[in-house]
Amino acid sequence: MSLRKLPQKLIQALEGAALVPAPEVLLRLMRAVEDEGVSLADIAEIVNKDPAIAARILAAANSTAFHRGRPLTAIEDCLQQLGLRVVRTIAVCLSVQCVFARQSVQARIDLSAFWYHSLLSAELARGLAQATAYPRPGEAYLGGLLHDIGELALLSALRAEYAAMLALSADGESLSALELVRLGATHADVGAWLVDQWELDSQLADGVLFHHVTHAQIAEADWLPRIVWCANAAAVAGQEAVVLGQLATLLNLPEGDLSTLHAQACDRVVQIAGAMGIDIAQVGNRTLPVAEFPPTAQTVGAADIMLESMAETAILQALQRDAYTGRGGGDMPRALCEAARLLFGVEHCAFLLYQDADNALSGKDVAGQSDIFAVMRLALQSSSMAVRALRERKAMGSHSGAELVLADMQLCRALRSEGFVSLPLVRGERMVGVMLLGASVEVQGRLLGRENWLQSFARIASLILEARTSSNPMQELSSALGREQQIRRFSHEIGNPLSIIKSYLRLLEHRLPEEDAAMREELGVLKEEIDRVVRIVRQLSDTSSTEPGSSIAVNGVVSNLLSLYGESLFESRGIALQLSLDPRDPVAQGDPDGFKQVLLNLLKNASEALDEGASVRVETSATMVHEGVRYSGFTVQDTGPGIPLALVERLYAPMTEAYPAPGARGMGLSIIGGLVKHMNGKVVCETRQGEGSRISILLPAKEAKLGGAAHG
């Protein structure tokens, strides 16, 4: 075969293409990065299960922003290089892209067959590498996992056009022939081009490029491409003896060994699919993604605006939380760059910060970017577009028609791009600097058409970068956002409802045609929850800013929240949910939003702690008695592992200046305790390791005093 160069038009379409991950694997990754008890090895095991996620991690870890030494091909090494904060940023951005892109266009994408084939090829490649004493079995695994990554890239870049090509193709070979005619390159060419962008010193790109060549051609190749080719062929052929015999000969293996490896790999993938919750029952011999895109909408509706707003809030809140948890913020500029790559589809980013001493822009204080930025100095009076964007307080593109000066051309070269967008970073009247986003003409047009996104991102980036220059960056960041306790509560609390609402929107999509009374009621509850999130964002206040004396219809609130969250938190995960409502309709005194947050935190904690087959029981009561006082409230009881006693203490300890960062284990319990205390209530917790926990929330009821001893 002859090596093909990708047509320039195709490269432009691929720039910024967001690879589509399997949502089940992405959900598992999201849970892992929020669990402080999970190791990098655990996270690496999850990343290794999905081609799109693995590709993103490899690309980020080998970018100049993070790495300049020996190229990294082991996923665990990549995670170590990136750090958990950046990995979390990647996971958040990928999840928002996955959920909201599908919701906004209502695209139907089934990756189960593609995922099964990729993972089976990876397992086979690793087994073949070990059987043939190939010295880098992990690299062989990645070759098998990523060999069809070009299909995902083309699906993202060309959407309906490529979906139609997939529908016309029976297998990888027929798809390649169709791609060559219509696109001038195959998905193997595209996949190899993507891997080449990572500049790896390995044969990984060759394994991707050559996986559809002929038997005679691959026999002349080196060992890694040969292993990947055989793994792909064996995954397609199944247990067909003739094919397995030919493949075994290629690798100098006994035929029976390959048959055994195939059976073991199949068993392994079935186990992984079951653990991840991926349905592969209908996969059969199909290996290609199945996708269908509706015609592009001509107008943007209110639902699209709401989805984009929620996506923006989720991403920016995650960046804000990570900024707060960073001690000194040394890697936050790199995390911002990685978020920009995922959000805006740009590969190269850089910062030039304002230096007050000489009234100029320079990148000398920003780690992880090309040396040219460190030595570059642009006076504020310069006619460079980068400086003009800051002076005029608006984003500018290098292809806007204005003539570029030599400094701008240097910036293009440093960004390895034909052009760039300069995003001004300001805090009030103070100039922080500019963020430079390397982008082609087409990408610049798309970027400048998303002004709201750019402005929101710039606000967070400005805050983070300004805090880095302070002698006490954490105090500076807290001062900019409000008191530390307020921000901790804000950062933690906004994450819970948004993450669950995002999950629920996926379920809601399949139920929208049912226009019955029950659905209308659920939509009403959903609207209330979105409104509550908006109030949390706007108020930025702690519990002392609310009045605890409102009446709360306990049964109504509990049943409404469970109708909204019960399916996504429990039923979809195989956890039994039981609800017992007190027929006496208990009424409590307190803050309705605080009451909802307490219940929501307890439900979310239970969901995250329980495995399939466990159960949760929620019970309301009008006659909960503690020290002679009658309360109304509810109890959440589960059959999980039990809450560690060290964390139970957080229920009774207020958040202090020394409290751990947002997202740390036990913070949700501290917030529960603080909210209940503010409402003059009580929290009673019973926990037994290995048997489960029972938490009762007692809030004042009308006519609360009892005349004499009481039992409860």
Buried (B, 14 or more C-beta within 10 A) or exposed (E): EEEBEBEEEBBBBBBBBBBBBBBBBBBBBBBBBBEEEBEBEEBBBBBBBBBBBBBBBBBBBBBBBBBEEEBBBBBBBBBBBBBBBBBBBBBBBBBBBBBBBBBBBEBEBBBBBBBBBBBBBBBBBBBBBEBBEBEBBBBBBBBBBBBBBBBBBBBBBBBBBBBBBBEEBEEBEEBBEBBEEEBBBBBBBBBBBBBEEBEBEBBBBBBBBBBBBEEEEBEEBEBBBBBBBBBBBBBBBEEBEEBBBBBBBBBEBEBEBBBEBBEEBBEBBEEBBEEBBBEBEEBEEBBBBBBBBEEEEEEEEEEBEBBBBBBBBBBBBBBBBBBBBBEEBEBBBBBBBBBBBBBBBBBBBBBBBBBEEEEBBBBEBBEBBBEBBBEBBBEBEBBBBBBBBBEEEBBBBBBBEEEBBEBBEBBBEBBEBBBBBBBBBBBEEEBBBBBBBBBBEBBBBBBBEBEEBBEBBBBBBBBBBBBBBBEEBBEBBBEBBEBBBBBBBBBBBBBBBBBBBBBBBBEBEEEEEEEEEEBEEBBEBBEBBBEBBEEBBEEBBBBEEBEBEBEBBBBEBBBBBBBBBBBBBBEBBEBBBEBEBBEEEBBBBBBBBBBBBBBBBBBBBBBBBBEEEBBBBBBBBBBBBBEEBBBBBBBBBBBBBBBEEEBBBBBBEEBEEEBBBBBBBBBBBBBBBBBBBBBBBBBBBBBEEEEBBBBBBBBBBEEBEBEEEEEB
